[in-house]
């Protein structure tokens, strides 16, 4: 029979504390290890400076990878001349990098989970993935900068993007590990802007830098940028994934007194066969994507936006370089309107989080749907920005009009993406890493595909109708945030994993409350 035993236990790296664990310490009734009240090893209890420093490094990694993906696009003339290739082959270098973002999260997100195999659980966690993927990413990017033929360039950029997919999904998981819902909105607001601000700033900075030092040296600068952030992460970002930390504590406690300890997640999930573990790791994101309607529709919406962002990599060149004769350096400035909209959207999102959502949370009336009102505003702004950009591109209208009027698109990007990401995390809780991986996979596939047909689409349809196609797509997606805001609670209860995640979190909260 289960009992409660109080013992003085020493957790390695922590001060001696009196912990009370549920169980008897036997194989049939092991001690269940969980975080205690004000537990210093719980990442959510770390100091604010430490948590925000970790979040800043994790977010910077996402920005650096996204920046590098698009910075390549402004080197078209030089790369095409160096390798004697067509524009379509050059664009393939951009698409393969972004396609790597799709393949990477299919592995890196789920691999951060704890897999119970046989009598012993295998620990992955986020820290080891940070180290491995950043080292590999730097190596492949450095190799691509020195490529002597186009095949090498394309292959190495693909692998760089594959390993670059790790921070895109696991950095969000790290932030979720560090912050409770009251603070997570602000932290994730900044994090979620990075994958969209990075690709927009890449051409703005890269156009002038590449013109002056050449495309190879500029790619080398990107390598240094990512390498520095990788080193900062290795030095300053410890393991933050709670199931891993609790499992490590259980191992150390078991070694110290020869009793049997398991983490609370191990207790709830039980032991699984190796085949079940691999099935979960490899297929869970796809299960979420195709069997959870919330994840599918949200991912489709975000993918449309993400694809449009990368479509602009080729569209701006056609509109302003081909159409107006701008150099690649000057052409990069055409992204200033979207960049300004993204920054303004970030400011609005932070204001909304602090002034509206925090009040709801303090009043204990906040739900997952409370995240969505900004997405309703952003959903309206997206097609407005796209249609305005499309139909102000006439010789009789000054070029500044189309650039300025593209700002609502950037504004809408932030206000749609951020609330939906927070909504998915609040809805799927313990499955957040896999859900974010599913969303990242889908949006990256679309982001890789859009540039491949951008040139032909703009040349065949013209600037106005080619730009209107993604505008109509965002218009079709516009009702989603409103529908989920109105009917979300009922939909969530009918989705298997959403309901299961909510129940798991409820049990964990009840168990934690019982120990305080």
Secondary structure, DSSP 8 states (H G I E B T S, - for coil): ---EEEEEE--TTS--EEEEEES-SSSSS-EEE---TT-TTSGGGS-HHHHHHHHHHHHHHHHHHHHHHHHGGGGHHHHHHHHT--HHHHHHHHHHHHHHHHHHHHHHTGGGS-EEETTEEE--TTHHHHHHHHHHHHHHHHHHHT-SSHHHHHHHHHHHHHHHHHHHHHHHHHHHHH--HHHHHHHHHHHHHHHHHHHHHHHHHHHHHHHHH-HHHHHHHHHHHHHHHHHHHHHH-----HHHHHHHHHHHHHHHHS--EEEHHHHHH--B-HHHHHHHHHHHHHHHHHH-HHHHHHHHHHHHHHHHHHHHHHHHIIIIIIHH---HHHHGGGGHHHHHHHHHHHHHHHHHIIIIIHHHHHTT---GGGG-HHHHHHHHHHHHHHHHHHHT-STTS-HHHHHHTTHHHHHHHHHHHHHHHHHHHHHHGGGHHHHHHHHHHHHHHHHHHHHHHHHHHHHHHHHHHHHHHHHHHHHHHTHHHHHHHHHHHHHHHHSHHHHHHHHHHHHHHHHHHHH-
